[in-house]
């Protein structure tokens, strides 16, 4: 009798514990990195702006088969294709970047924009629903800061920028301190971009005269950082700002350089055309194309990118010019 009772207890224990054991085993399988099902892609997205040279407007008529894409000189297959005209491209993460007040050197930095930020307001209505805006700055005394983190509250941009550009206490300035502060600002932006998956398209918009230079190796380091995030840079420069003509051993006009290398553009403007310049930037971005391809190796090295139109299409669109980032850095996402 005791043996029968013991047998019944064993059977009952097996019946009760089996579902729990199976559930625990299933949970373990799902949590195991080796056996989990990951939706992971190392797809590289190349944002292409196609402008008609005659009127400066984006060409919205191109199709997937119209493009050719080369990675380090080798043709690659375009796996995905998105068009701004079809509203299928990634949303934008807009970063407005300024240099804080420079006593006596306002024309060389962002000084002309002080008290004039409201002139950009009409263009901000073209920021789309899924886009975000943010503000950052740096100072020649070594300070840097992210003043407005990415938000959909477009109204906060103007207020934050005017606050940053307001004159502060006079401090001692040093070129090297300013360079390091700008690098710190760029690094903070890159870190923020990387910590916010899924990544929108990061867009840096310098409101800056750009009378500046930087050690070329340091400049190229940040170009690599930005290329790894697929960021694109633009700038608006007041026409009254002076140009820097010589910077021996350094990269001059660093913000212009960043824009060129990432596929963006630097625009000259007057106070009357500030809004028009920003509107043009947003129009280019919203009507861009996104070409996706899979790199052959995730080697962490900088690769050269070339995007062209196929011959037959090039003949039909002779006035179209393509802009895109100069390269990319293939890393595992």
Rosetta blueprint (number, residue, H / E / L):
1 X L
2 X H
3 X H
4 X H
5 X H
6 X H
7 X H
8 X H
9 X H
10 X H
11 X H
12 X H
13 X H
14 X H
15 X H
16 X H
17 X H
18 X H
19 X H
20 X H
21 X H
22 X H
23 X H
24 X H
25 X H
26 X H
27 X H
28 X H
29 X H
30 X H
31 X H
32 X L
33 X L
34 X L
35 X L
36 X L
37 X L
38 X L
39 X L
40 X L
41 X L
42 X L
43 X E
44 X E
45 X E
46 X E
47 X E
48 X E
49 X E
50 X E
51 X E
52 X E
53 X L
54 X L
55 X L
56 X L
57 X L
58 X E
59 X L
60 X L
61 X L
62 X L
63 X L
64 X H
65 X H
66 X H
67 X E
68 X E
69 X E
70 X E
71 X E
72 X L
73 X L
74 X E
75 X E
76 X E
77 X L
78 X L
79 X L
80 X E
81 X E
82 X E
83 X E
84 X H
85 X H
86 X H
87 X L
88 X L
89 X L
90 X L
91 X L
92 X E
93 X E
94 X E
95 X E
96 X E
97 X E
98 X E
99 X E
100 X L
101 X L
102 X L
103 X L
104 X L
105 X L
106 X H
107 X H
108 X H
109 X L
110 X L
111 X H
112 X H
113 X H
114 X L
115 X L
116 X L
117 X H
118 X H
119 X H
120 X H
121 X H
122 X H
123 X H
124 X H
125 X L
126 X L
127 X L
128 X L
129 X L
130 X L
131 X L
132 X E
133 X E
134 X E
135 X E
136 X E
137 X E
138 X E
139 X L
140 X L
141 X L
142 X L
143 X L
144 X E
145 X E
146 X E
147 X E
148 X E
149 X E
150 X E
151 X E
152 X L
153 X L
154 X L
155 X H
156 X H
157 X H
158 X H
159 X H
160 X H
161 X H
162 X H
163 X H
164 X H
165 X H
166 X L
167 X L
168 X L
169 X L
170 X L
171 X L
172 X L
173 X L
174 X L
175 X H
176 X H
177 X H
178 X H
179 X H
180 X H
181 X H
182 X H
183 X H
184 X H
185 X H
186 X H
187 X H
188 X H
189 X H
190 X H
191 X H
192 X H
193 X H
194 X H
195 X L
196 X L
197 X L
198 X L
199 X L
200 X L
201 X E
202 X E
203 X E
204 X E
205 X E
206 X E
207 X E
208 X L
209 X L
210 X L
211 X L
212 X L
213 X E
214 X E
215 X E
216 X H
217 X H
218 X H
219 X H
220 X H
221 X H
222 X H
223 X H
224 X H
225 X H
226 X H
227 X H
228 X H
229 X H
230 X L
231 X L
232 X E
233 X E
234 X E
235 X E
236 X E
237 X E
238 X E
239 X L
240 X L
241 X L
242 X L
243 X L
244 X L
245 X L
246 X L
247 X L
248 X L
249 X L
250 X E
251 X E
252 X E
253 X L
254 X H
255 X H
256 X H
257 X H
258 X H
259 X H
260 X H
261 X H
262 X H
263 X L
264 X L
265 X L
266 X E
267 X E
268 X E
269 X E
270 X L
271 X H
272 X H
273 X H
274 X H
275 X H
276 X H
277 X H
278 X H
279 X H
280 X H
281 X H
282 X H
283 X H
284 X H
285 X H
286 X H
287 X L
288 X L
289 X E
290 X E
291 X E
292 X E
293 X E
294 X E
295 X L
296 X L
297 X L
298 X L
299 X L
300 X L
301 X L
302 X E
303 X E
304 X E
305 X E
306 X E
307 X E
308 X E
309 X E
310 X L
311 X H
312 X H
313 X H
314 X H
315 X H
316 X H
317 X L
318 X L
319 X L
320 X E
321 X E
322 X E
323 X E
324 X L
325 X L
326 X L
327 X E
328 X E
329 X E
330 X L
331 X L
332 X L
333 X L
